[in-house]
Every structure is written in C-alpha cells, then in structure tokens.
Amino acid sequence: MKAEPNENTRYPTAGIIIIGNEILSGKVEDSNSPYLCKELRFLGVDVKRLVTIPDEINVIGNHVFEYSQDYTWVFTTGGVGPTHDDVTIEGVAQGFDVEIEESEQMIQVLEGYYGDRLNDAHRRMAIIPHGAELLQLPSMRSPQLKFRNVFVFPGVPELVRNRFSFLKELFQSGKIYLRQIFLNTEEGYIADALDSTCSEFPELMLGSYPALWNKDYRVKLTLESRTETYLEQAQEFLTSKIPEENIIRVE
C-alpha cells in the first residue's frame, strides 16, 4: 500500500475536517478529532487546522479542496452512508470538479454483506469520486476511500480507529520528543523566561497551560522538538530561567 502526499512543507502536515450537523447541534459529541490529533502527533505529523462543518455539499467541497492544497494529508470523518444527509462523497467530487461513479468493487462488497437485501439506499455507499482509490485493509469488510491526498472516513468512532490503525505506517515521519514541566507559580511570573526560550530556540514547540483548579500544579509547560538533543538544551535553558522553588517536577 502506498500513498503519495502533497509535499509542500519541511515536515508533513494535516488538516482534519469533521462533517455532520449532529456535531454542530450538540446531539453527538465529536471524539474523532481528538483521536486523530493525538495519533498524528505521535506519528510526527503536524496537525495545522481542524474544522467542523455541516452536511452541505458546497461547504464540504470548498474545505476539502482548500485543505488538499494547503496540507500534506487531509482526513474527513462523517457523511458517508446510505441516507439523505450523507453527502461527503458528492462534496469531495464537487470540490475537485470530478464526476461521481458507482464502484463495481464496492458493489461486490455490499452484495457480499447485504445479499438479497441490497437496495438503492445501500447502493449509495458504492458511489465514489472518479479517480478515487479503494485501499483494502486487513480484516476490514469494506475498503478505505482515498482521493488524492484526502482520506474519507465514516463518522462512527470505532470505525475511524480501526481503519486508521491499519493506515498508520503511511504517515510515519519521525518522532516528536516531549518534555513537561509542572510549576507552582503563575504564567505572569514566567512570561519573560518563555519569551527568551522561544527566541533562543526558534524551532522549539513551547506551550503553557494554566491549571486554575488543579491541586497538584498551577502551570504545565510542554516542550516539543523533533531532535532530542535540541529539546534537552531548550529544557535546560528554560529551567535555568525559572526559580528552582517554582519547579515541582519535570517529566
């Protein structure tokens, strides 16, 4: 299995598009985007943008096309199925100005599952954009739809997790090293230390997160880098700028 990313940055990037009126209305809680963000981060892919949009063909098409141009990989979830609001496939096709067509491969999959119960609604799930790929996944009944650098996932979290687990190797691009520093002081007292660290180590990914109601610590700092020695140097520099009595622990 091979995928060809849109290489336009030094390191691979990703955009995630969550599709569904049920998410925007609060009827269903989105758990797909947190999962994908964590998994992609672990694989060394920088998630640059995340959006939740309605089941509208024009909106889907515009976002998918834009993300495809801007990021190495695009992941959509939702809007794939047999009902009236499952319009993701049509949206992708419209966004790239291609026709939709019935896939014989998907028809065979559906016939194998539904048999004589296969109806016109079920056949909607065999519609794909012209030029799309169907990636066969181990132990999965139906293949994964990929159009250019866009991976179209269903909205069911269990299916997203199962499918993505078989695709991980496609996105592996090196490790991102992480350190966490827990402090018993406020952000205002360490702002200068953070600023100077960012200036000294411009490639460091530095985050500061106050924990207003946490009894253990008041601020958590995260330091991330693709180079372990660079991270260690940045950590040493930063901790030298913070009074020792304010540092609870480093993980």
Buried (B, 14 or more C-beta within 10 A) or exposed (E): EEBEBBEEEEEBBBBBBBBBBBBBEEEBEBEBBEBBBEBBBBBBBBBBBBBBBBBBBEBBBBBBBBBBEBBBBBBBBBBBBBEEBBBBBBBBBBBBEBEBBEBEEBBEBBBEEEEEEBEEEBBBBBBBBEEBBBBEBEEBEBBBBBBBBBBBBBBBBEBBBEBBEBBEEBBEBEEBBBBBBBBEBEBEBBEEBBEEBBEEBEEBBBEBEBEEEEEEBBBBBBBBBBBEEBBBBBBEBBBEBBEEEBBBEEE
